[in-house]
Amino acid sequence: MNDILKEVESLKDLIILSDEYKNYDKYLKKIKNNKTINLLINKIKKTQKDLLKNEIKNIDNTLLEKQIDEYYNELYLEEDYLKYIHASKELNDLLTILKMNFENYFNSLIE
């Protein structure tokens, strides 16, 4: 059992050393340090909370929905954010492939 756990740790290390993970981590750090991106994300979160409160009270959300769209449009103009989204997708694709391979292998053991 310990050998299996060591191999899983090795796989985790390989993922962390992958280009996909390095690229993801690089852009994650960039967006965390980008004041414009963080401000827009915080505005989106706050507006979404307000939108939810209005929905509970049956208040029209047309203006808030437009405001959220505007914030997202501004966010998608930020190059680092777009690169982060792309890097996140690439890392997620890698992890999904690994997960599927494991599931297929484990399912074949059961059959």
Contacts in CASP RR format, 6 or more apart in sequence:
PFRMAT RR
TARGET T0000
AUTHOR 0000-0000-0000
METHOD contacts of the structure
MODEL  1
MNDILKEVESLKDLIILSDEYKNYDKYLKKIKNNKTINLLINKIKKTQKD
LLKNEIKNIDNTLLEKQIDEYYNELYLEEDYLKYIHASKELNDLLTILKM
NFENYFNSLIE
11 98 0 8 1.000
15 21 0 8 1.000
15 94 0 8 1.000
15 95 0 8 1.000
15 98 0 8 1.000
18 94 0 8 1.000
20 87 0 8 1.000
20 90 0 8 1.000
20 91 0 8 1.000
20 93 0 8 1.000
20 94 0 8 1.000
21 91 0 8 1.000
21 94 0 8 1.000
23 87 0 8 1.000
23 90 0 8 1.000
23 91 0 8 1.000
24 84 0 8 1.000
24 87 0 8 1.000
24 88 0 8 1.000
24 90 0 8 1.000
24 91 0 8 1.000
26 87 0 8 1.000
27 80 0 8 1.000
27 83 0 8 1.000
27 84 0 8 1.000
27 87 0 8 1.000
28 84 0 8 1.000
28 87 0 8 1.000
30 80 0 8 1.000
30 83 0 8 1.000
30 84 0 8 1.000
31 37 0 8 1.000
31 38 0 8 1.000
31 80 0 8 1.000
31 81 0 8 1.000
31 84 0 8 1.000
32 38 0 8 1.000
34 78 0 8 1.000
34 80 0 8 1.000
34 81 0 8 1.000
36 78 0 8 1.000
37 75 0 8 1.000
37 78 0 8 1.000
37 80 0 8 1.000
37 81 0 8 1.000
40 71 0 8 1.000
40 74 0 8 1.000
40 75 0 8 1.000
40 78 0 8 1.000
41 75 0 8 1.000
43 71 0 8 1.000
44 68 0 8 1.000
44 71 0 8 1.000
44 72 0 8 1.000
44 75 0 8 1.000
47 64 0 8 1.000
47 67 0 8 1.000
47 68 0 8 1.000
47 71 0 8 1.000
48 68 0 8 1.000
50 64 0 8 1.000
51 61 0 8 1.000
51 64 0 8 1.000
51 65 0 8 1.000
51 68 0 8 1.000
54 60 0 8 1.000
54 61 0 8 1.000
54 64 0 8 1.000
55 61 0 8 1.000
75 81 0 8 1.000
76 82 0 8 1.000
END
